Amino acid sequence: GPVYDMKETELADGYDVSGQLVALALANDPQREAGCVLLLTCEILGGSLAHDFVTPNDVLMEVTVGKAGQKKPCSEASEDSRGISDKTHRAIQRLAALSLTADVIADALGENPEQVQRIMRKHGWNLECAQKICVMVHPSDLRTENKVTIKAVTGKGAVVAMGHVTFDDILQTTNARLTLVLTCEDELGSKTLDLDLELRLYALRKQSLQGADLSI
């Protein structure tokens, strides 16, 4: 399959994005992969689904830009704290109950502020998506869309909740890496899902297989 060099590249709009040399799996449609200019990755760190008839085990998360898209299954949230010990996890929750901010708690415990904030938000999470979602974006997708659409769908394709993030929001961040809590709504406009996620953009440049030092 093709290999892409994701070293620092300047996009047409002047933004710089950086990454590393990666071997990418073939998309569902090999014809669409040819000529792709961007790789969008979406890591869903957790979420809260509020629905009367659908559970986290019933849904898939779908990320699309124009006609490009990928989806991955969800499940009930686990107790995994991503490298934080149970003792530290309990300490964060106790300090959060005192109305201390994530920065103050992180400084007191010697932890990363982003991770502390994520643990504080995790209270009430019931959904997780273990697999990172990768979308290969073609120039034609960028001509028709200026945003990323994130949907929770059932196995039969029914939309449970949907939200959007603009490319401008991603590109205005350092290294085109945006972390946020996205509120998604159902078709009636009611808030149904909160997602704690990270979006990243990489510019792609085709690279020969010969002599490439690959890492996954």
N, C-alpha and C positions, 0 to 999 in steps of 0.2 A: 504494500500500500504506500501512498505518498507520505513524505515526511516534510514537516514544516519547521522553519527556523523562526523562533519567536524571540530573537534577540531584539534589543531596543530598536524601534523603527518609528519614524515620524509619519503620522497619517496626513492625509491631504488637508485636514483642517488645522494642522499645526500641533496637535496634541501628541505627546510621546507616550507610548505604552511599552512595557517591557515584560519579558518572560524567560523561558528557558527552552532548550531544544527538546522536543517531545515527539514521540511516535504516536499518531492518532489512529484510533480504530475507524474502520469504514463506517460511514453513515448508512442509514437505511436505503437511501437512493444515491448510488455512486455517481450518477450523472450530475446531481446537485453539488457534490463535493468539489468537482472540477471548477477552478476559478474562484474559490472562496477567498475572501480577503480578511475576515475577522473570525476569531474564535471567542465566543461568549461562554463563560462558565458561571454557573449558579450553584452555590452551596447553601442548602436550606438547613440551618442549625437547629431549628425547632419551630413549633407553632402551636396555636390554640384554635381548634376547630369547634365551632358552636353550631350544631345542626341536629334537628330532631330525628332524622332518618338515616344519616350517613355517619359512619365512624372513620377514624384515620385509616384503619385497615381497608376501607372500601375505596379509597381515592388514590389517584396518581397525580403527581405534580407535572405540569406541562409548561415548558418555556418556549416561546415562539418570537421570531422576528420575521415579518413578512411570511413567506412560505416555509422558511426554515424552522425546525422545531425538534425537540426531544422531550420525552417524559419518562419519569421513574416512579416506582411504587412508594407509598408511604406506609407507616405502621404506627402503632401506639408508642408514645415516648418512653424511653428507658430512663434509668437513673444515672446513666453515664455523665460525668461532669467534665469530660475531655481533659484529663490530666490533673484535675484538682482533687485533692484527697477529700475523703468524707469529713474529716475534722475541719478542714478549711472551708468546705462547703457549708457546714453547719455554722461556722463562725461568721461567714458572709451573710447568711440568712438572719442570724441574731442581730448583727450590726445594722442590717437593712431595716429590721423591725424598729430600730431606734431612729429611723428617718435620716440616716447618714447617707451621703452620696457615694456613688461608685468610686470616684477618685479618692475620697477620704478613706474608704474601706481598703482599696487597693494599696494605698500608701502605708496604712497601718499593718497590713498583712504581707506586704512585699509581693503582691500579685499584679498581673497585667490588668489595667483598668477596663479594657474591652471585655476580658473574660469575666471579671467580677460583675460588670453590668449585664452580661449574658446570663449569668447564674441568677442574678436578681430578677431578670425578666422570666427566667425559666419556671418560676413559681406559677403554676396554672397551665403549663404546657401539657398538651396531650398528643401531639403529633411530631413525628420526625421523618426525614427522608434521608436514608443512609448514603445513597449514591449521589455523587456530584453530577449535575446535568450540564452537558456540553453541547453547544449549538454552533454549527458551521454556517457562517453568514455570507451570502453571495451579494455582489453589488446590486442586483435587482431587488433584493430584500430591503436594502438601505434606501432605494429610490421610492419605495412604497410605504416605508415605516420609519418613524423617528423615535420609536419606543420599543421596550421589551414588554411583552405580555406574559404574565404568570397566572396560570389557572390550575385550580384543583378540579379534576374531572373524575367521574366514575368509570368503571371498566367498560361501560356501554357508551361513553363519550358525553354524558350529560354534565353540564357545567355546574359545579357546586359553588365556586367562588372565583372571582377574577380581580386582578389588579395590574397596574402598569407602572413602569419606571422609564423615564426618558433617557436617551443617550446623553443628553447634555448633563443630566444629574450624575451619570457615571464618569464622564470625561472631565468634569470639574474637580474630581478628587485626585489625590496623589496616586500616580501609577494606574489610573483608571480602575480603582478598586473601591467599590461602594458597599458599605455595611449599613443596613437599615432594618427597621421593623415595618413591613408593608401590610397595610390593611386592605383586605380583599372583600368584595361585596358579591352577593348573589344577584340574580337577574332582576330582582325587585328593588335593589339598591340597599338592602340590609347588610350590615356588617356581619360576616359569617366566619372569617378567618384572619388571624394575625400571623405573619410569617417573619421570623428572624432569619435574615439571609445575607449572603455576600455575593455581589456580582463583580466579575472582572472581564475586561476586554483585552484581547491580544491582537496585534496586527500580524498577519501571516505572510511569510515569504517562502516560496517553494525551494527545497533543498535537495540535492542529489543524495541518494542512499549511500553511494560509495564514499567511504572515509568518514561518515557521520558518527559522532559520539552520542549515542542515544541514551536517554533516561526516561523512565515512565513516572 
